């Protein structure tokens, strides 16, 4: 147990709160449940079925003066509002833009939605990587570099 709680302005100065000027990646994980089917496909996913999707979102920024690249709670709120709350317990073929609702298509759409939401908020953070698991062993992912090329 510490003998005393260290205090800002006494034991540490505000100018010491940011330790570095390096870009740092912050990552949050989410889940949502949704149904879909695939068009022009010859496998079992041609029929209506559902998944518990697992979504991993990474954003990066140079930390601010108190040492935060992006607050975890802000990233959570942005991803929930722009993606998870819109897709959870929905029929994806009716919610998403006209597309085959493959993980490969969805992960790019998700990246775009989060990037737009961060920009709209004026956040200094940028999306770096989005990974969408359709099953515990199958995922699609996209990075900022891939989106910009």
DANORHU-V727629 format. One record per pair of residues at least 24 apart in sequence whose ideal C-beta (glycine too) atoms are under 8 Angstrom apart, sorted by the first residue. I is the first residue (numbers start at 1). J is the second residue. Records with the same first field share a line. If there is no record, write none. Layout:
I->J + J
This chain:
14->65 + 66
17->65 + 66 + 67
18->63 + 64 + 65 + 66 + 67
19->63 + 67
20->63
21->62 + 63
22->62
23->60 + 61 + 62 + 69
24->60 + 61 + 62 + 63 + 69
25->58 + 59 + 60 + 69 + 128 + 129
26->58 + 59 + 60 + 61 + 69 + 70 + 72 + 75 + 125
27->56 + 57 + 58 + 59 + 129
28->56 + 57 + 72 + 75 + 76 + 79
29->54 + 55 + 56 + 57
30->54 + 55 + 56 + 57 + 76 + 79 + 80 + 83 + 84
31->55
32->84 + 87 + 88 + 89
33->88 + 89
34->87 + 88 + 89 + 90 + 91 + 92
35->90 + 91 + 92
36->91 + 92 + 93 + 101
37->93 + 101
38->100 + 101 + 102
39->100
40->100
41->100
51->134 + 135
53->87 + 132 + 133 + 134
54->132 + 133 + 136 + 139
55->79 + 83 + 84 + 110 + 130 + 131 + 132 + 133
56->129 + 130 + 131 + 132 + 133
57->110 + 114 + 127 + 129 + 130
58->127 + 128 + 129 + 130
59->114 + 118 + 125 + 126 + 127 + 128
60->125 + 126 + 128
61->123 + 124 + 125 + 126
62->124
64->124
69->125
70->123 + 124 + 125
74->123
75->125
78->114 + 117 + 118 + 121 + 123
79->114 + 117
81->117
82->113 + 114 + 116 + 117
83->110 + 113 + 114
86->113
102->140
103->132 + 133 + 134 + 138 + 139 + 140
104->140
106->132 + 140
107->131 + 132 + 140 + 141 + 142
108->142 + 147
111->142 + 147
112->147
115->147
